[in-house]
Amino acid sequence: MIREKKRYLLIKFEREGGVAFSADEAKKCLYQAIFSLLGEQGAAQARASLESFDEKGQLGMVKCTLEPLDRVIAALALKTTFDGKPVALRLQKISGMAGKIAGKRGRLP
């Protein structure tokens, strides 16, 4: 069996009015974005998951497979509402290694 290549994305979660996301809300928002554009089959192929979330900085590290990476990025960019309020999921960085996203101390920047 061939190992799939993965990519790690650093995402900034923003909500209107500066209201902070909790880790559960960020995960729910991420999955809604991916399912709405890619559907169940596309989401299964992407294998996207929220690996970690920094509630103070509102940054999340998302892991997904390499092949549908462009579709995952598009899904995140097209997410405009969550719980009836405007949101933005902004891509900050992409890396092939989680350590490059998390930094030397193992925390999100």
C-alpha positions as CSV (number, residue, x, y, z in Angstrom):
1,M,0.0,0.0,0.0
2,I,1.3,3.4,-1.0
3,R,1.5,6.1,1.7
4,E,-0.5,9.2,0.8
5,K,1.3,12.6,1.0
6,K,-0.1,15.1,3.4
7,R,-0.1,18.8,3.7
8,Y,-0.6,21.0,6.7
9,L,-2.5,24.3,6.4
10,L,-2.4,27.1,8.9
11,I,-5.8,28.8,8.9
12,K,-6.9,32.0,10.6
13,F,-10.5,31.8,11.8
14,E,-12.3,35.2,11.8
15,R,-15.9,36.1,12.8
16,E,-17.7,39.4,12.5
17,G,-17.5,41.5,15.6
18,G,-14.3,39.9,16.8
19,V,-16.2,37.0,18.5
20,A,-13.8,34.2,19.2
21,F,-14.2,30.6,18.0
22,S,-14.0,27.7,20.4
23,A,-12.1,24.6,19.3
24,D,-15.4,22.8,18.7
25,E,-16.9,25.6,16.7
26,A,-13.7,25.8,14.6
27,K,-13.9,22.1,13.9
28,K,-17.6,22.3,13.0
29,C,-17.0,25.4,10.7
30,L,-14.2,23.6,8.9
31,Y,-16.2,20.4,8.3
32,Q,-19.2,22.5,7.1
33,A,-17.0,24.3,4.6
34,I,-15.5,21.1,3.2
35,F,-18.8,19.1,3.0
36,S,-20.6,22.0,1.4
37,L,-18.2,22.2,-1.6
38,L,-16.8,18.7,-1.8
39,G,-19.6,16.6,-0.6
40,E,-19.2,13.3,1.2
41,Q,-17.0,11.6,-1.3
42,G,-14.7,14.6,-1.8
43,A,-14.4,15.1,2.0
44,A,-13.5,11.4,2.4
45,Q,-10.8,11.8,-0.3
46,A,-9.4,15.0,1.3
47,R,-9.2,13.4,4.8
48,A,-9.2,16.9,6.3
49,S,-9.0,17.2,10.0
50,L,-8.3,20.0,12.5
51,E,-5.1,18.8,14.2
52,S,-4.8,21.7,16.7
53,F,-6.4,25.0,17.4
54,D,-5.1,28.0,19.3
55,E,-8.1,29.9,20.8
56,K,-6.1,32.9,21.8
57,G,-4.7,33.5,18.3
58,Q,-7.7,31.9,16.5
59,L,-5.3,29.8,14.4
60,G,-5.9,26.2,13.4
61,M,-3.7,23.6,11.8
62,V,-5.5,21.5,9.3
63,K,-4.1,18.3,7.9
64,C,-5.3,17.0,4.5
65,T,-4.1,14.8,1.6
66,L,-2.1,16.4,-1.3
67,E,-4.3,15.5,-4.3
68,P,-7.5,17.5,-3.3
69,L,-5.5,20.3,-1.7
70,D,-6.7,23.0,-4.1
71,R,-10.3,22.0,-3.6
72,V,-9.9,22.1,0.2
73,I,-8.4,25.6,-0.1
74,A,-11.3,26.7,-2.3
75,A,-13.8,25.3,0.2
76,L,-12.2,27.2,3.0
77,A,-12.1,30.4,1.0
78,L,-15.8,30.1,0.0
79,K,-17.1,29.7,3.6
80,T,-18.8,32.9,4.3
81,T,-21.3,32.2,7.1
82,F,-21.4,30.1,10.3
83,D,-24.4,30.1,12.6
84,G,-25.9,32.9,10.6
85,K,-23.0,35.2,11.1
86,P,-20.3,36.3,8.6
87,V,-17.0,34.4,8.9
88,A,-13.7,34.2,7.0
89,L,-11.2,31.3,6.9
90,R,-7.9,32.7,5.8
91,L,-5.1,30.6,4.6
92,Q,-1.8,31.7,6.3
93,K,0.7,29.0,5.4
94,I,1.0,25.6,3.7
95,S,3.7,23.0,4.6
96,G,4.5,19.3,4.2
97,M,5.6,19.1,7.8
98,A,3.6,19.9,10.9
99,G,6.7,21.2,12.7
100,K,7.1,23.9,10.1
101,I,3.6,25.1,10.8
102,A,3.8,24.7,14.6
103,G,7.2,26.3,14.9
104,K,10.2,25.3,17.1
105,R,8.3,25.2,20.3
106,G,5.5,23.0,19.0
107,R,2.9,25.7,19.3
108,L,1.0,27.6,16.7
109,P,2.4,31.1,16.1
